Amino acid sequence: MTDLTVVLDRVLLLSTLVQADLARFERDEGLTTSRVHLLWVLGQAGPSTQQALAVALDVTPRNVTGLVDGLVTSGHVTREPHPADRRATLVTPTEKGRRAIADLVRSHEDLAQRLFDEVPRERLAVFAEVLEETAARFARLMEEAR
């Protein structure tokens, strides 16, 4: 194995571990990855139109409709009239949805603390820079492959 493939193998292992952690959260909350992602976006943006959610999630409006339908059924969000646009509705977290979002944020912050708290800040800055460059390069490669 080359040094490059060893690094890639570590990235893949990290990806697998992150997915396993997310799967645990999803199992505990009774949510799918897509619904968790939608709640995360709502947590960042606040009440949003389905069109805005489709853009943020990079999915079709029809896909968002299905996700929102599921989250309405599970009691995580409601659809409410948009105060400025009669044609639009706002997807708004319920108390249950706000608790799930708060749990997501708390879990996210806790994991970041546990993973990186003991890493010297200068090493962490280099790691973050390399990750950002790697993600951007991978995104370009994926775009070229389309």
C-alpha positions, -999 to +999 in steps of 0.1 A: +000+000+000+011+035-008+010+063+017-019+078-003-040+047+000-033+044+037-046+079+042-077+071+021-083+040+041-083+061+073-107+086+057-130+057+048-128+043+083-137+077+097-166+079+073-178+045+084-176+055+121-195+087+115-222+068+097-225+043+125-228+072+150-255+088+129-273+054+125-274+051+163-290+086+166-315+078+139-324+045+156-328+062+190-350+090+175-368+068+150-358+089+120-341+084+087-309+101+075-329+123+052-353+134+079-324+141+103-308+162+076-340+182+071-343+188+109-306+199+110-313+224+082-344+237+101-323+240+132-299+262+113-323+282+092-355+282+113-389+278+098-385+274+060-406+270+029-404+236+012-388+252-018-360+266+005-356+232+020-353+215-014-325+239-023-307+235+010-309+197+008-302+196-030-333+175-037-365+179-057-395+197-042-414+164-044-387+147-023-391+174+003-428+169+003-423+133+012-398+141+039-420+168+054-451+145+053-432+119+073-420+145+098-456+158+102-468+123+108-441+116+134-449+149+151-415+167+145-428+195+122-460+213+112-469+231+080-481+267+088-492+295+065-464+318+054-470+353+069-460+371+037-468+347+009-503+332+007-491+305-018-463+292+005-463+273+037-436+272+064-422+240+077-418+247+115-404+224+141-428+213+169-417+209+205-407+173+196-388+185+166-370+212+186-360+186+212-346+164+184-328+193+169-314+202+203-303+166+208-286+167+174-267+199+182-257+187+217-245+153+202-226+172+175-209+195+200-202+167+224-186+146+196-165+175+184-153+181+220-144+145+226-126+141+193-107+173+191-103+189+225-069+175+231-055+182+196-032+212+197-050+242+179-023+246+153-025+209+143-063+211+143-061+241+120-039+222+095-062+192+097-093+214+090-075+230+061-066+196+046-101+183+051-116+213+034-092+210+004-099+173+002-137+177+003-135+204-024-113+182-046-136+152-041-166+174-050-149+185-082-140+149-091-176+138-085-189+167-107-165+157-135-177+121-133-213+132-140 
